[in-house]
Amino acid sequence: MKGKQFENRKTNEFIMIHQSKLIPFDEQPYKVLFDKSMEELITSIKENGILSPIIVRKLDNEQFEIISGHRRVAAGKIAKIHKFPAQVMELNDYEAAILLVDSNLQRENILPSEKAFAYNLKLDAMKRQGMRTDLTLSKNETRMRSDMQLAKQVGESKNQVQRYIRLTYLIDKLLEMVDNKRMPFTVGVELSYLGSKAQAYIAEILEYDEIMLSVGRASRIKSLSKDGKIDEDKILSVIYDKKS
């Protein structure tokens, strides 16, 4: 992250910003998809302009980092909008990450991968912010407290939040399968414990034979990997075992 380290929000300024000065957030976890919803947003902007200001923070190089409004900016550029109404906030890196996640989590149809990287980003920001503000806590205590706070804020159990974060360990092909519902969420979690080479081999098999892997088979592969007994033959035998 590359923002100024402000301790508090000192300004709440509204200005118009040229698109050339807007840059996406460094670790933006949400995908800007050009789907039907985006088409509707583009049409709305063409007819009515940008109705809701984006939220940004000013960087040291006189550019502005988008905190909330990545879809509006993408749609606005297509709609030939050159200047965007923006709310400029002074945020440190941790505040910016938390606000970015919070401003998008209420969206409909959030992909599992988006939740995974959003939860991971917010948890890391909360943990680091907690370490700065409470020096009496150990790293583990800070993480445990942050885990519980995040789970409460997003309305999920602590274990479910951790399951989502496990998805960040998947290679792109497997993560895409989870997003596209070609792989159950729980299967993705199990496979996230494998190394990238084993994951790539499994992705190749599932893609070639269009197989839907069960959580039971995924758990068996995970157990073999944990015991150091995983190889391509073992993976094949589990996937194609008719007894499973």
NUDO-661864 format. One line per 8 residues: number of its first residue (from 0); their letters; for each residue x, y, z of C-alpha. Coordinates in Angstrom, 3 decimals, m for minus. Example, Ala and Ser with C-alpha at 12.3 -4.5 7.8 and 13.67 -1.06 7.14 Angstrom:
# NUDO-661864
0) AS) 12.300,m4.500,7.800; 13.670,m1.060,7.140
***
This chain:
# NUDO-661864
0) MKGKQFEN) 0.000,0.000,0.000; 1.244,3.462,m0.778; m0.969,6.063,0.900; m0.089,8.691,3.447; m0.230,7.413,7.027; m2.917,9.681,8.469; m4.044,8.693,11.944; m7.503,10.239,11.539
8) RKTNEFIM) m9.810,11.467,8.821; m9.116,15.215,8.851; m11.071,16.288,5.794; m14.242,15.328,4.032; m13.799,17.296,0.819; m15.961,16.968,m2.298; m14.284,17.787,m5.619; m14.365,16.866,m9.313
16) IHQSKLIP) m11.413,14.693,m10.373; m10.273,14.016,m13.931; m10.168,10.315,m14.794; m6.448,10.531,m15.601; m5.729,11.179,m11.916; m7.713,8.168,m10.667; m5.971,4.866,m9.990; m7.446,1.615,m8.626
24) FDEQPYKV) m6.769,0.485,m5.084; m3.556,m1.545,m4.832; m5.167,m4.737,m3.540; m8.686,m4.315,m4.883; m10.382,m7.689,m4.165; m13.566,m7.061,m6.144; m13.789,m7.833,m9.851; m15.070,m5.257,m12.316
32) LFDKSMEE) m17.120,m7.489,m14.606; m18.595,m6.281,m17.880; m21.886,m8.109,m17.410; m25.565,m7.150,m17.650; m25.355,m5.153,m14.431; m22.446,m3.159,m15.855; m24.365,m2.498,m19.074; m27.241,m1.115,m17.010
40) LITSIKEN) m24.848,1.082,m15.029; m23.292,2.440,m18.240; m26.750,3.265,m19.618; m27.713,4.982,m16.357; m24.535,7.075,m16.359; m25.063,8.092,m19.984; m28.571,9.273,m19.125; m28.065,10.706,m15.634
48) GILSPIIV) m24.332,11.092,m15.024; m22.564,9.888,m11.856; m25.221,10.206,m9.158; m23.165,8.998,m6.201; m19.656,10.392,m5.586; m16.806,7.916,m5.499; m14.584,7.811,m2.411; m10.856,8.399,m2.858
56) RKLDNEQF) m7.729,9.302,m0.938; m4.967,11.554,m2.210; m1.545,10.006,m2.764; 1.887,11.599,m2.558; 2.160,11.794,m6.362; m0.956,14.007,m6.651; m3.033,11.099,m7.910; m6.128,9.764,m6.179
64) EIISGHRR) m6.604,6.139,m5.166; m10.146,4.805,m5.513; m11.532,3.364,m2.287; m15.159,3.001,m3.351; m16.410,3.327,m6.924; m14.255,1.115,m9.148; m17.322,m0.021,m11.128; m18.631,3.540,m11.474
72) VAAGKIAK) m15.273,4.728,m12.790; m15.025,1.837,m15.277; m18.591,2.442,m16.463; m18.069,6.198,m16.553; m15.031,5.896,m18.799; m17.057,3.834,m21.274; m19.824,6.440,m21.049; m17.233,9.136,m21.957
80) IHKFPAQV) m17.256,10.763,m18.513; m14.015,12.677,m18.014; m14.482,14.114,m14.526; m15.912,12.270,m11.539; m17.513,13.688,m8.381; m15.423,12.434,m5.486; m15.313,12.517,m1.722; m11.674,12.896,m0.667
88) MELNDYEA) m10.855,11.310,2.678; m7.595,11.266,4.603; m7.063,7.603,5.422; m4.076,5.554,6.444; m3.487,2.245,4.663; m5.419,0.211,7.211; m8.430,2.540,7.274; m8.488,2.601,3.475
96) AILLVDSN) m8.456,m1.201,3.226; m11.238,m1.580,5.799; m13.424,1.069,4.149; m12.857,m0.499,0.719; m14.031,m3.898,1.934; m16.977,m2.551,3.933; m18.268,m0.387,1.089; m18.627,m3.402,m1.207
104) LQRENILP) m19.625,m6.326,1.014; m23.332,m5.460,0.864; m23.381,m5.904,m2.913; m25.501,m8.681,m4.340; m23.865,m11.658,m6.034; m20.402,m11.380,m4.501; m18.185,m14.174,m5.806; m16.499,m16.563,m3.344
112) SEKAFAYN) m13.091,m15.346,m4.561; m14.086,m11.737,m3.876; m15.184,m12.585,m0.344; m11.988,m14.563,0.169; m9.630,m11.734,m0.760; m11.854,m9.090,0.865; m11.926,m10.927,4.203; m8.185,m11.527,3.991
120) LKLDAMKR) m7.483,m7.870,3.215; m9.689,m6.595,6.027; m8.385,m9.104,8.566; m4.798,m8.131,7.798; m5.661,m4.428,8.117; m7.509,m4.981,11.412; m4.650,m7.076,12.764; m2.003,m4.493,11.851
128) QGMRTDLT) m4.126,m1.639,13.141; m4.657,m3.542,16.396; m0.932,m4.154,16.805; m0.316,m0.407,16.489; m3.011,0.606,18.972; m2.629,m2.128,21.611; 1.035,m2.877,22.225; 0.179,m5.104,25.211
136) LSKNETRM) m1.165,m7.893,22.970; 0.932,m10.578,21.292; 0.599,m11.164,17.531; m1.537,m14.269,18.137; m3.817,m12.446,20.588; m4.229,m9.581,18.130; m5.120,m11.986,15.319; m7.620,m13.890,17.487
144) RSDMQLAK) m9.326,m10.673,18.502; m9.393,m9.469,14.867; m10.792,m12.834,13.698; m13.719,m12.578,16.089; m14.386,m8.919,15.284; m14.391,m9.568,11.539; m16.718,m12.568,11.867; m19.177,m10.495,13.894
152) QVGESKNQ) m19.041,m7.576,11.452; m19.703,m9.678,8.340; m22.324,m11.894,9.976; m20.465,m15.184,9.537; m18.886,m17.613,11.972; m15.172,m17.295,12.649; m14.632,m20.711,11.044; m16.543,m19.722,7.908
160) VQRYIRLT) m14.453,m16.569,7.541; m11.319,m18.705,7.807; m12.698,m21.097,5.174; m13.174,m18.211,2.764; m9.645,m16.981,3.428; m8.320,m20.475,2.634; m9.537,m19.945,m0.939; m6.786,m17.337,m1.406
168) YLIDKLLE) m4.339,m20.275,m1.463; m5.959,m21.789,m4.561; m4.399,m21.405,m7.990; m6.414,m19.261,m10.408; m7.927,m22.185,m12.335; m9.377,m23.838,m9.234; m10.563,m20.527,m7.807; m12.348,m19.830,m11.077
176) MVDNKRMP) m14.054,m23.232,m10.804; m15.344,m22.288,m7.347; m16.622,m18.948,m8.671; m18.331,m20.659,m11.611; m19.890,m23.318,m9.340; m17.950,m26.024,m11.175; m16.398,m26.869,m7.830; m18.191,m26.830,m4.455
184) FTVGVELS) m16.927,m24.245,m1.982; m15.972,m26.926,0.564; m13.945,m28.814,m2.049; m12.014,m25.647,m2.841; m11.230,m25.223,0.855; m9.860,m28.782,1.091; m7.715,m28.412,m2.041; m6.292,m25.103,m0.796
192) YLGSKAQA) m3.995,m27.079,1.514; m2.213,m28.682,m1.455; 0.849,m27.298,m3.183; 0.451,m25.442,m6.469; 1.816,m28.374,m8.518; m0.787,m30.804,m7.152; m3.512,m28.193,m7.573; m2.532,m27.629,m11.203
200) YIAEILEY) m2.639,m31.373,m11.907; m6.103,m31.686,m10.343; m7.347,m28.678,m12.318; m6.103,m30.298,m15.522; m7.962,m33.550,m14.762; m11.200,m31.842,m13.757; m11.097,m29.610,m16.822; m10.362,m32.451,m19.246
208) DEIMLSVG) m12.970,m34.916,m17.962; m15.474,m32.307,m16.697; m15.569,m34.035,m13.308; m17.251,m32.567,m10.222; m14.956,m33.542,m7.356; m16.677,m34.503,m4.091; m15.589,m33.151,m0.717; m14.856,m36.727,0.392
216) RASRIKSL) m12.351,m37.275,m2.412; m10.834,m33.835,m1.863; m10.386,m34.642,1.849; m8.635,m37.912,0.975; m6.242,m36.089,m1.356; m5.604,m33.501,1.366; m4.813,m36.279,3.888; m2.370,m37.930,1.485
224) SKDGKIDE) m0.664,m34.580,0.941; m0.423,m33.971,4.682; 1.251,m37.371,5.135; 3.695,m36.631,2.317; 2.298,m39.450,0.181; 0.874,m37.399,m2.673; 1.848,m37.872,m6.299; 0.049,m37.898,m9.646
232) DKILSVIY) m0.812,m41.607,m9.442; m2.301,m41.215,m5.965; m4.379,m38.241,m7.120; m5.682,m40.207,m10.105; m6.585,m43.214,m7.968; m8.612,m41.077,m5.560; m10.418,m39.099,m8.254; m11.390,m42.177,m10.271
240) DKKS) m11.969,m44.573,m7.356; m15.479,m45.941,m7.911; m15.809,m46.916,m4.245; m15.679,m43.278,m3.077
***
